[in-house]
């Protein structure tokens, strides 16, 4: 599915409406786009919609952050992984994030998933392309 968003609210709401029915424990979702495209903004929105009340920020320097959830679709946590730093010297090997992917109770969101060597681990990908300061082209692909 591909669509254009014209505001930050439009961006968050259209993506949420599209992915929400498919969210479940064990799902691994890649998020791809240039710097400033809205990848971390999207993760914040997903976490908030699933009931996380804390601060969500990019895990670029720590690679992974975990956000615990209570009673939401059976998902016990969101594992937020950012491959940007790992990918600077080339494609990431799955072993660098493998431990975080084995928790079948979590929803795993991977920013810069395009840097993975093995994309077979992804159940879906959200591609975000900047069109203007507020407009985005979004493509959502499911495996």
C-alpha contacts under 8 A as a table, 3 or more apart, distances in Angstrom:
res1	aa1	res2	aa2	distance
1	X	139	X	5.68
1	X	140	X	5.29
1	X	141	X	6.69
2	X	137	X	7.25
2	X	138	X	5.59
2	X	139	X	4.28
2	X	140	X	6.40
3	X	137	X	5.91
3	X	138	X	5.45
3	X	139	X	6.63
4	X	135	X	7.02
4	X	136	X	5.68
4	X	137	X	4.52
4	X	138	X	6.15
5	X	8	X	7.76
5	X	10	X	5.51
5	X	11	X	5.13
5	X	14	X	7.65
5	X	134	X	7.90
5	X	135	X	5.35
5	X	136	X	5.22
5	X	137	X	6.46
5	X	138	X	7.58
6	X	10	X	6.24
6	X	11	X	7.12
6	X	134	X	5.88
6	X	135	X	4.36
6	X	136	X	6.77
7	X	10	X	5.02
7	X	11	X	6.05
7	X	134	X	5.11
7	X	135	X	6.00
8	X	11	X	4.94
8	X	12	X	6.24
8	X	134	X	6.37
8	X	135	X	7.96
9	X	12	X	5.22
9	X	13	X	5.94
10	X	13	X	5.21
10	X	14	X	5.85
11	X	14	X	5.66
11	X	15	X	6.27
11	X	136	X	7.24
12	X	15	X	5.51
12	X	16	X	6.04
12	X	42	X	6.42
12	X	45	X	6.57
13	X	16	X	5.09
13	X	17	X	6.04
14	X	17	X	5.22
14	X	18	X	6.27
15	X	18	X	5.14
15	X	19	X	6.19
15	X	138	X	7.99
16	X	19	X	5.32
16	X	20	X	5.50
16	X	46	X	7.11
17	X	20	X	5.67
17	X	21	X	7.65
18	X	21	X	7.14
19	X	22	X	5.53
19	X	23	X	6.49
20	X	23	X	5.35
23	X	27	X	6.73
23	X	73	X	7.69
23	X	107	X	7.50
24	X	27	X	5.82
24	X	73	X	6.21
24	X	74	X	6.91
24	X	75	X	6.22
24	X	106	X	7.99
24	X	107	X	6.68
25	X	73	X	7.57
25	X	74	X	6.21
25	X	75	X	4.79
25	X	76	X	7.58
25	X	104	X	5.81
25	X	105	X	4.70
25	X	106	X	4.98
25	X	107	X	5.40
26	X	101	X	7.99
26	X	103	X	6.79
26	X	104	X	4.13
26	X	105	X	5.67
26	X	106	X	5.41
26	X	107	X	5.61
26	X	108	X	7.18
27	X	104	X	7.87
27	X	106	X	7.34
27	X	107	X	5.24
27	X	108	X	6.18
27	X	122	X	7.91
27	X	123	X	6.26
28	X	101	X	7.61
28	X	107	X	6.28
28	X	108	X	4.66
28	X	109	X	6.09
28	X	110	X	7.52
28	X	121	X	6.97
28	X	122	X	5.15
28	X	123	X	5.37
28	X	124	X	6.96
29	X	107	X	7.89
29	X	108	X	6.13
29	X	109	X	4.99
29	X	110	X	6.21
29	X	122	X	5.69
29	X	123	X	5.82
29	X	124	X	4.99
29	X	125	X	5.64
29	X	126	X	7.52
30	X	109	X	5.89
30	X	110	X	4.71
30	X	111	X	6.11
30	X	112	X	7.24
30	X	113	X	5.00
30	X	114	X	7.79
30	X	122	X	6.31
30	X	123	X	7.98
30	X	124	X	6.22
30	X	125	X	4.51
30	X	126	X	6.18
31	X	39	X	6.23
31	X	109	X	7.08
31	X	110	X	5.85
31	X	111	X	4.78
31	X	112	X	6.09
31	X	113	X	6.00
31	X	125	X	5.74
31	X	126	X	4.82
31	X	127	X	6.06
31	X	128	X	7.67
32	X	39	X	7.08
32	X	111	X	6.18
32	X	112	X	5.11
32	X	113	X	6.02
32	X	114	X	6.28
32	X	125	X	7.25
32	X	126	X	6.13
32	X	127	X	4.76
32	X	128	X	6.10
33	X	37	X	5.65
33	X	38	X	7.73
33	X	39	X	6.93
33	X	112	X	7.11
33	X	127	X	5.87
33	X	128	X	4.82
33	X	129	X	5.91
34	X	37	X	5.43
34	X	128	X	7.67
34	X	129	X	7.08
34	X	130	X	7.59
35	X	38	X	7.92
36	X	39	X	7.56
37	X	128	X	6.16
37	X	129	X	6.40
37	X	130	X	5.64
37	X	136	X	7.63
38	X	41	X	4.96
38	X	42	X	6.03
38	X	128	X	7.40
39	X	42	X	5.19
39	X	43	X	6.48
39	X	111	X	6.48
39	X	128	X	7.67
40	X	43	X	4.97
40	X	44	X	6.18
40	X	57	X	6.90
40	X	58	X	6.00
40	X	111	X	7.63
41	X	44	X	5.11
41	X	45	X	6.31
42	X	45	X	5.05
42	X	46	X	6.25
43	X	46	X	5.12
43	X	47	X	6.12
43	X	56	X	7.73
43	X	80	X	7.65
43	X	109	X	7.27
44	X	47	X	5.18
44	X	48	X	6.12
44	X	56	X	5.58
44	X	57	X	7.54
45	X	48	X	5.14
45	X	49	X	6.05
46	X	49	X	5.12
46	X	50	X	6.16
47	X	50	X	5.16
47	X	51	X	6.38
47	X	52	X	5.28
47	X	56	X	7.77
47	X	67	X	7.56
47	X	78	X	7.18
48	X	51	X	5.09
48	X	52	X	5.02
48	X	53	X	6.47
49	X	52	X	7.44
50	X	69	X	7.17
50	X	72	X	6.20
51	X	69	X	6.42
51	X	70	X	7.35
51	X	72	X	7.39
52	X	67	X	6.81
52	X	68	X	6.93
52	X	69	X	5.87
54	X	67	X	7.95
56	X	67	X	7.99
58	X	82	X	7.10
59	X	62	X	5.25
59	X	63	X	5.09
59	X	64	X	5.35
59	X	65	X	5.95
59	X	80	X	7.21
59	X	81	X	6.55
59	X	82	X	5.69
60	X	63	X	5.28
60	X	64	X	7.69
60	X	81	X	7.98
60	X	82	X	5.29
60	X	83	X	7.02
60	X	84	X	6.33
60	X	85	X	6.20
61	X	85	X	6.89
62	X	65	X	7.46
63	X	81	X	5.60
63	X	82	X	5.25
63	X	83	X	6.52
63	X	85	X	7.75
64	X	79	X	6.80
64	X	80	X	5.46
64	X	81	X	4.42
64	X	82	X	6.43
65	X	79	X	6.03
65	X	80	X	5.17
65	X	81	X	6.64
66	X	77	X	6.56
66	X	78	X	5.70
66	X	79	X	4.70
66	X	80	X	6.10
67	X	77	X	5.34
67	X	78	X	5.06
67	X	79	X	6.59
67	X	80	X	7.79
68	X	76	X	6.03
68	X	77	X	4.19
68	X	78	X	6.49
69	X	72	X	6.75
69	X	75	X	6.79
69	X	76	X	5.03
69	X	77	X	4.98
69	X	78	X	7.41
70	X	75	X	7.73
70	X	76	X	6.25
71	X	74	X	5.95
71	X	75	X	7.13
71	X	76	X	7.22
72	X	75	X	5.67
72	X	76	X	7.43
74	X	105	X	7.19
75	X	78	X	7.59
75	X	105	X	5.55
75	X	106	X	5.34
75	X	107	X	6.37
76	X	105	X	5.59
76	X	106	X	5.56
76	X	107	X	7.98
77	X	105	X	7.11
77	X	106	X	4.83
77	X	107	X	6.37
78	X	106	X	5.52
78	X	107	X	4.80
78	X	108	X	5.77
78	X	109	X	7.18
79	X	100	X	7.12
79	X	106	X	6.54
79	X	107	X	6.16
79	X	108	X	4.68
79	X	109	X	6.19
80	X	108	X	6.11
80	X	109	X	5.04
80	X	110	X	6.12
80	X	111	X	7.75
81	X	108	X	7.45
81	X	109	X	6.16
81	X	110	X	4.70
81	X	111	X	6.13
82	X	85	X	7.62
82	X	110	X	5.80
82	X	111	X	4.70
82	X	112	X	6.35
83	X	86	X	5.22
83	X	87	X	5.89
83	X	92	X	7.47
83	X	110	X	7.26
83	X	111	X	6.23
83	X	112	X	5.46
83	X	113	X	6.87
83	X	115	X	6.94
84	X	87	X	5.25
84	X	88	X	6.55
84	X	111	X	7.50
84	X	112	X	5.88
84	X	115	X	7.83
85	X	88	X	5.61
86	X	89	X	7.14
86	X	90	X	7.90
86	X	92	X	6.38
87	X	90	X	5.07
87	X	91	X	5.39
87	X	92	X	5.60
87	X	115	X	5.78
88	X	91	X	7.96
90	X	115	X	7.33
91	X	115	X	4.69
91	X	116	X	5.55
91	X	117	X	5.62
92	X	96	X	7.09
92	X	115	X	5.55
92	X	116	X	4.70
92	X	117	X	5.72
93	X	96	X	5.88
93	X	97	X	7.90
93	X	116	X	6.12
93	X	117	X	5.55
93	X	118	X	7.23
94	X	97	X	5.68
94	X	98	X	5.61
94	X	116	X	6.67
94	X	117	X	6.87
94	X	118	X	6.50
95	X	98	X	4.79
95	X	99	X	7.64
96	X	99	X	7.93
97	X	100	X	5.70
97	X	101	X	6.82
98	X	101	X	5.25
98	X	102	X	6.76
99	X	102	X	5.70
99	X	103	X	7.91
100	X	103	X	6.46
100	X	108	X	7.99
101	X	104	X	7.64
101	X	108	X	6.94
103	X	106	X	5.82
104	X	107	X	7.97
110	X	113	X	5.55
112	X	115	X	5.91
113	X	116	X	5.58
113	X	119	X	7.68
114	X	119	X	7.73
116	X	119	X	5.97
118	X	121	X	6.73
119	X	122	X	5.64
120	X	123	X	7.69
122	X	125	X	7.05
122	X	143	X	7.45
123	X	142	X	6.01
123	X	143	X	5.20
124	X	140	X	7.24
124	X	141	X	5.44
124	X	142	X	4.17
124	X	143	X	5.62
125	X	140	X	5.79
125	X	141	X	5.26
125	X	142	X	6.56
126	X	138	X	6.92
126	X	139	X	5.80
126	X	140	X	4.57
126	X	141	X	6.54
127	X	138	X	5.63
127	X	139	X	5.05
127	X	140	X	6.35
128	X	136	X	6.49
128	X	137	X	5.87
128	X	138	X	4.74
128	X	139	X	6.66
129	X	136	X	5.53
129	X	137	X	5.02
129	X	138	X	6.40
130	X	133	X	7.46
130	X	135	X	6.53
130	X	136	X	4.83
130	X	137	X	6.55
131	X	134	X	7.62
131	X	135	X	5.21
131	X	136	X	5.17
131	X	137	X	6.67
132	X	135	X	4.95
132	X	136	X	6.99
